[in-house]
Amino acid sequence: MTLTDVTNEEASGRGRLGGRWIDDWEPEDPGFWERTGRSIANRNLWASIFVEHVGFSVWTLWSVFVLFMGPEYGVDAAGKFFLGATATLVGAVLRVPYTFAVARFGGRNWTIVSGLLLLIPTVAAAFVLQPGTPYAVFVLMAALAGFGGGNFASSMTNINTFFPEGRKGTALGLNAGGGNLGVAVIQLVALLVIATAGAGSPKLLLAVYIPLIVICAVCAALFMDNLSSVRNDTGAFRLAVADRDTAIMSLLYIGTFGSFIGYSFAFGLVLQTQFGRTPLQAAALTFIGPLLGSFIRPLGGWLADRFGGARVTAVNFLAMAAAAVVCIVASTFASLPLFVAGFIALFVFSGVGNGSTYKMIPAIFRRKALARIASADAALLHARRVSGAAIGLIAAVGALGGLLINLAFRQSFAATGSGVPAFWVFFAFYLVCTVVTVVVYLRAPSRAAAGAAVAV
């Protein structure tokens, strides 16, 4: 292995940007991995988790800001749901270019840049977050918070390259779970701010996160590396776009991760709007769902390993549909305890589904490649290329589910003053996802013969 600290001038001569570059990286070599690979990979992993964690917090910043926005802001419930939808949309769209940025600029280099970009939505919000600000400015601020949503894609793409195949699952699970926890942490910080300083002090959140953004970017600079071997593979991207399974798994990921991020934005606002909770009362509950959904994500992957990704995903969607019914019943009878239980169940099952669907993606492309390509080594190489590109696309499309959830709540409350119609839509969608999973990945003999049925 050669780890070089190159100057910008030296790097430009070699066709890459400056920074810490590793030229020889062979994680599949057991000797290399034990000697030096493991320690370097783990060092990059923990620094990456830190930046991604802060990124998720910034992405969901407006899910807590709306709790501070009382009548003096002049923004109704529909307008607040639209702020969450805006942040979700921008974050989802940015996941595509962020996926390719790692190969273009280097994993360490891009992590530093993507971390520092988080200063834009936070510093800007510090100047405008006050009563009397035009609503259009709040929408722009929510859009800027989308920078935090793109971090997941680049972080997962980068960490995927550092670990051998047998350790990718654990590494990616830690990376994703640590990032998802940023949602719960910022809601806990908001609870602390509201409890100590009151609902009129939202800028205290920024006083916490602006220094934290600088610290995480510095950590990326000190502890991360670029890999020379990582290159953009536009051919794999085109293959992934054209593959029907990419579209199908994107639909299923809308139901799992889309639900997680969408409910993260909406939970506190629904409690305020439908049950008349104060900002403090809402903040005391909102962090529970994202916290449990983040921690349980690895369980979904473990269950998929043991019982089959498609089986776990199908059963999980049925559980999500049942949880939506609980929320409908609770809303009808104005039962806050039952509603909170049902909503938290949606978070928990979305976390399980995140793990099981992510396990399905490489398995699908691996089985298809093995069925079509005679050489096992060539088949596995092809599967890694295409599934890697597919994961980035699926992550981007799946995040759009958060947009749809917030738009559904916005329309539901605007039309009826209740979230019940939105929950009926979610219930129907989860049933559709159940049927798709069963028909495509459990019951279709032709696809099983083609290696696409996923019982892993």
C-alpha positions in Angstrom: 0.0 0.0 0.0 1.2 3.5 -0.8 -0.3 6.4 1.1 0.7 9.7 -0.3 0.2 13.2 0.9 0.4 15.0 -2.5 0.4 18.7 -3.2 -2.2 20.3 -5.5 0.5 20.7 -8.2 1.6 17.1 -8.0 -2.0 15.9 -7.9 -3.0 17.9 -11.0 -0.2 16.2 -12.9 -1.7 12.9 -12.1 -5.3 14.0 -13.1 -6.7 14.3 -9.6 -7.2 16.9 -6.8 -4.8 17.2 -3.9 -5.1 15.6 -0.5 -4.4 12.3 1.1 -4.5 9.5 -1.6 -4.1 5.8 -1.2 -2.8 4.3 -4.5 -2.9 0.6 -3.6 -6.0 -0.7 -1.9 -6.7 -4.5 -1.8 -9.3 -5.1 1.0 -10.0 -8.6 -0.4 -6.4 -9.7 0.4 -6.6 -11.1 4.0 -3.0 -10.2 4.7 -3.3 -6.6 3.5 -6.6 -6.3 5.4 -5.1 -7.5 8.7 -1.9 -5.5 8.4 -3.2 -2.1 7.4 -6.5 -2.2 5.7 -8.8 -2.7 8.7 -7.4 0.2 10.7 -7.6 2.6 7.8 -11.1 1.5 6.8 -12.4 1.9 10.3 -10.8 5.3 10.7 -12.6 6.5 7.5 -15.8 4.8 8.6 -16.1 6.7 11.9 -15.2 10.0 10.4 -17.8 9.4 7.7 -20.5 8.5 10.2 -19.8 11.8 12.0 -20.3 13.9 8.9 -23.3 11.9 7.7 -24.9 12.1 11.2 -24.6 15.9 11.1 -25.9 15.9 7.6 -29.1 14.1 8.5 -29.6 16.6 11.4 -29.3 19.5 9.0 -31.6 17.9 6.5 -34.3 17.5 9.1 -33.7 20.9 10.7 -37.0 22.3 9.5 -38.9 19.3 11.1 -38.0 21.0 14.4 -38.0 24.6 13.3 -41.7 24.4 12.5 -42.3 23.5 16.2 -40.9 26.9 17.1 -43.0 28.7 14.6 -46.1 30.0 16.5 -49.0 32.1 15.1 -46.7 35.2 14.9 -44.9 33.6 12.0 -48.2 33.5 9.9 -47.6 30.0 8.6 -50.4 27.5 8.8 -50.1 23.7 9.1 -50.2 23.2 5.3 -47.4 25.7 4.8 -45.3 23.9 7.5 -45.8 20.5 5.8 -44.7 22.1 2.5 -41.4 23.3 4.2 -40.7 19.6 5.1 -41.6 18.5 1.6 -39.2 21.0 0.1 -36.2 19.9 2.2 -37.0 16.3 1.4 -37.2 16.9 -2.4 -33.9 18.8 -2.6 -32.1 16.2 -0.5 -33.4 13.3 -2.6 -32.4 15.0 -5.9 -29.0 15.8 -4.6 -28.3 12.1 -3.8 -27.6 11.4 -7.5 -24.8 13.9 -8.1 -23.4 13.2 -4.6 -23.1 9.5 -5.5 -20.7 10.4 -8.4 -18.9 13.2 -6.5 -16.8 10.6 -4.6 -15.2 9.2 -7.7 -14.8 12.7 -9.2 -13.1 14.4 -6.3 -12.1 11.7 -3.9 -13.9 10.4 -0.8 -12.0 12.5 1.7 -12.1 15.6 -0.4 -15.8 15.4 -1.1 -16.7 14.6 2.5 -14.9 17.8 3.6 -16.7 19.8 1.0 -20.1 18.2 1.6 -19.6 18.8 5.4 -18.8 22.5 4.9 -21.8 22.9 2.5 -23.9 22.4 5.6 -22.9 25.8 6.8 -25.0 27.4 4.0 -28.4 26.4 5.3 -27.5 26.9 9.0 -25.8 30.3 8.7 -28.5 31.5 6.4 -31.2 30.4 8.7 -29.6 32.4 11.6 -30.3 35.6 9.7 -33.9 35.0 8.7 -35.5 32.7 11.3 -37.8 35.3 12.9 -41.5 36.5 12.7 -42.1 38.7 9.7 -39.9 36.9 7.3 -41.7 36.2 4.0 -42.8 32.6 3.6 -40.9 32.3 0.3 -37.7 32.9 2.2 -38.5 30.0 4.6 -39.1 27.8 1.6 -35.7 28.8 0.2 -34.1 28.0 3.6 -35.8 24.6 3.7 -34.5 23.9 0.2 -30.9 24.7 1.3 -31.3 22.2 4.1 -31.5 19.6 1.4 -27.7 19.7 1.3 -27.8 17.4 4.3 -29.8 14.8 2.4 -27.2 14.3 -0.3 -24.5 13.3 2.3 -26.0 9.8 2.7 -25.4 8.8 -0.9 -21.8 10.0 -1.1 -21.0 8.6 2.4 -22.4 5.1 1.5 -20.7 5.1 -1.9 -17.3 6.0 -0.3 -17.4 3.6 2.7 -18.5 0.8 0.4 -15.1 1.0 -1.4 -13.1 0.6 1.8 -14.4 -2.7 3.0 -14.1 -6.3 1.7 -17.4 -8.0 0.6 -17.7 -10.0 3.8 -17.6 -6.9 5.9 -19.6 -4.4 3.8 -22.9 -5.3 5.4 -21.8 -4.3 8.9 -19.9 -1.3 7.8 -22.8 0.1 5.7 -25.2 -0.7 8.4 -23.2 1.3 11.0 -22.8 4.1 8.5 -26.5 4.3 7.6 -27.7 3.8 11.2 -25.3 6.4 12.6 -26.5 8.9 9.9 -30.2 8.2 10.6 -29.6 8.9 14.3 -29.0 12.5 13.4 -32.8 12.8 13.0 -33.4 11.8 16.6 -30.5 13.7 18.0 -31.6 17.1 16.5 -35.1 16.5 17.9 -33.6 15.8 21.3 -31.5 19.0 21.1 -34.7 20.9 20.1 -36.5 19.4 23.2 -33.7 20.6 25.4 -33.8 24.1 23.8 -37.6 24.4 24.2 -37.5 23.0 27.8 -34.8 25.4 28.9 -35.1 28.6 26.8 -38.7 28.3 25.4 -40.2 28.1 22.0 -39.0 31.6 21.1 -35.3 30.6 20.8 -34.9 28.5 17.7 -31.6 30.0 16.9 -30.0 28.2 19.9 -30.2 25.1 17.7 -27.9 26.8 15.2 -25.5 27.8 17.9 -25.1 24.1 18.6 -24.9 22.9 15.0 -22.8 25.5 13.2 -19.7 24.7 15.4 -20.5 21.0 15.1 -20.4 21.3 11.3 -16.9 22.8 11.4 -15.7 20.1 13.8 -17.0 17.3 11.6 -15.4 18.8 8.5 -12.1 19.1 10.3 -12.4 15.4 11.4 -12.9 14.4 7.8 -9.8 16.3 6.8 -7.7 14.8 9.6 -8.9 11.2 9.5 -10.1 10.3 6.0 -8.4 9.3 2.8 -9.1 9.2 -1.0 -8.8 6.0 -2.9 -7.1 6.3 -6.3 -8.9 3.1 -7.5 -12.4 4.6 -7.2 -13.7 5.7 -10.6 -17.0 6.7 -12.0 -18.7 3.9 -13.9 -21.2 5.5 -16.3 -21.7 2.1 -18.0 -23.0 0.5 -14.8 -25.2 3.5 -14.2 -26.9 3.1 -17.5 -27.3 -0.6 -16.9 -28.9 0.1 -13.5 -31.3 2.7 -15.0 -32.4 0.3 -17.6 -33.0 -2.7 -15.3 -36.6 -3.3 -14.2 -35.5 -4.4 -10.7 -34.0 -0.9 -10.1 -37.5 0.6 -10.6 -39.2 -2.1 -8.5 -36.8 -1.8 -5.6 -37.1 2.0 -5.8 -40.8 1.6 -5.2 -40.2 -0.6 -2.2 -37.6 1.8 -0.8 -40.1 4.6 -1.1 -42.2 2.6 1.3 -39.4 2.0 3.8 -36.8 4.8 3.9 -39.3 7.3 2.3 -41.6 6.5 5.3 -38.8 7.0 7.8 -37.7 10.4 6.6 -41.2 11.6 5.8 -42.5 10.7 9.2 -39.4 12.2 10.8 -40.4 15.6 9.2 -44.1 15.2 10.0 -44.5 13.6 13.4 -44.2 16.7 15.6 -46.3 18.8 13.3 -49.1 16.2 13.2 -49.0 16.1 17.0 -49.4 19.9 17.2 -52.0 20.2 14.5 -54.2 17.2 15.2 -53.8 16.8 18.9 -53.1 20.4 20.0 -49.8 19.6 21.6 -47.6 22.5 22.6 -44.0 22.7 21.1 -42.6 21.2 24.3 -45.2 18.4 24.4 -44.6 17.6 20.8 -40.8 17.7 21.0 -40.9 15.3 24.0 -42.3 12.6 21.7 -40.9 13.2 18.2 -37.4 11.9 18.8 -38.6 8.4 20.0 -39.7 7.2 16.5 -36.5 8.2 14.6 -34.4 6.9 17.5 -36.0 3.4 17.4 -36.1 3.3 13.6 -32.4 4.0 13.4 -31.3 1.5 16.0 -33.5 -1.3 14.6 -32.3 -0.9 11.0 -29.5 -3.6 11.4 -32.1 -6.0 12.7 -33.8 -5.8 9.4 -30.6 -6.9 7.6 -30.0 -9.7 10.1 -33.6 -11.0 9.6 -33.1 -10.8 5.8 -29.9 -12.9 6.1 -31.8 -15.5 8.2 -35.2 -15.7 6.6 -34.9 -14.1 3.2 -35.0 -10.4 2.2 -38.3 -10.7 0.2 -40.1 -12.6 3.0 -39.0 -10.1 5.7 -39.9 -7.1 3.4 -43.4 -8.5 2.6 -44.3 -9.2 6.2 -42.9 -5.9 7.2 -45.1 -4.0 4.8 -48.1 -5.8 6.2 -47.0 -4.6 9.6 -46.7 -1.1 8.4 -50.2 -1.2 6.9 -51.5 -2.5 10.3 -49.7 0.4 12.1 -51.4 2.9 9.7 -54.8 1.4 10.6 -53.9 2.0 14.3 -53.2 5.6 13.5 -56.5 5.9 11.7 -58.5 4.4 14.7 -56.6 6.6 17.1 -57.3 9.7 15.1 -61.0 8.8 14.9 -61.3 8.4 18.6 -58.8 11.2 19.5 -56.7 8.8 21.5 -53.2 10.3 21.8 -51.5 7.3 23.5 -52.8 4.9 20.8 -51.8 7.4 18.0 -48.3 7.7 19.4 -48.0 3.9 19.6 -49.1 3.5 16.0 -46.9 6.2 14.7 -43.8 4.9 16.5 -44.6 1.4 15.1 -44.5 3.0 11.7 -41.0 4.2 12.5 -39.9 0.8 13.8 -41.1 -1.1 10.8 -39.7 1.4 8.4 -36.3 0.8 10.1 -36.7 -2.9 9.7 -37.7 -2.5 6.1 -34.7 -0.2 5.4 -32.4 -3.1 6.4 -34.2 -5.8 4.6 -34.6 -3.9 1.3 -31.0 -2.9 1.3 -30.0 -6.6 1.7 -32.3 -7.5 -1.3 -30.6 -5.2 -3.8 -27.1 -6.9 -4.1 -28.7 -10.3 -3.9 -31.0 -9.6 -6.8 -28.3 -8.4 -9.1 -25.9 -11.2 -8.0 -28.4 -13.9 -8.8 -29.3 -12.4 -12.2 -25.6 -12.1 -13.1 -24.8 -15.7 -12.1 -27.7 -16.9 -14.2 -26.6 -15.0 -17.3 -22.8 -15.1 -17.2 -20.9 -18.4 -17.3 -17.8 -17.2 -15.4 -18.6 -16.9 -11.7 -15.9 -14.2 -11.2 -17.1 -12.2 -14.1 -20.7 -12.5 -12.9 -19.8 -11.3 -9.4 -17.8 -8.4 -10.8 -20.7 -7.4 -13.0 -23.2 -7.7 -10.1 -21.0 -5.5 -7.9 -20.8 -2.8 -10.6 -24.5 -2.7 -11.4 -25.8 -3.1 -7.8 -23.5 -0.3 -6.6 -25.0 2.1 -9.2 -28.5 0.8 -8.4 -28.1 1.5 -4.7 -27.3 5.1 -5.4 -30.4 5.5 -7.7 -32.7 3.6 -5.3 -31.5 5.7 -2.4 -32.4 8.9 -4.3 -35.8 7.7 -5.5 -36.6 6.2 -2.1 -36.0 9.5 -0.4 -38.8 11.0 -2.5 -41.2 9.1 -0.4 -40.6 11.7 2.3 -41.8 14.3 -0.1 -44.9 12.4 -0.9 -45.7 11.8 2.8 -45.5 15.5 3.6 -47.5 16.5 0.6 -50.2 13.9 1.6 -50.4 15.3 5.1 -50.5 18.9 3.8 -53.4 18.1 1.5 -55.1 16.0 4.2 -55.0 18.7 6.8 -55.9 21.5 4.3 -59.0 19.6 3.1 -60.3 18.0 6.3 -58.3 19.3 9.3 -57.2 15.7 10.0 -54.5 13.3 8.9 -56.9 10.4 8.5 -57.2 10.6 4.7 -53.4 10.6 4.4 -53.1 7.5 6.6 -55.6 5.7 4.3 -53.4 6.5 1.4 -50.3 5.1 3.3 -52.3 2.0 4.2 -53.1 1.4 0.5 -49.6 2.0 -0.6 -48.1 -0.5 1.9 -50.6 -3.1 0.7 -49.4 -2.4 -2.9 -45.8 -2.8 -1.8 -46.7 -6.1 -0.1 -48.3 -7.5 -3.3 -45.4 -6.3 -5.5 -42.8 -8.0 -3.2 -44.7 -11.3 -3.1 -45.6 -11.4 -6.8 -42.2 -10.3 -8.2 -39.7 -11.8 -5.7 -41.5 -14.7 -4.0 -44.1 -16.2 -6.4 -42.9 -15.6 -10.0 -41.4 -18.9 -11.3 -39.9 -17.3 -14.4 -38.0 -14.7 -12.4 -36.9 -17.4 -10.0 -35.4 -19.3 -12.9 -33.7 -16.1 -14.0 -32.1 -15.8 -10.7 -34.1 -12.8 -9.6 -36.3 -14.4 -6.9 -34.8 -13.3 -3.6 -34.9 -15.7 -0.7 -31.9 -14.3 1.0 
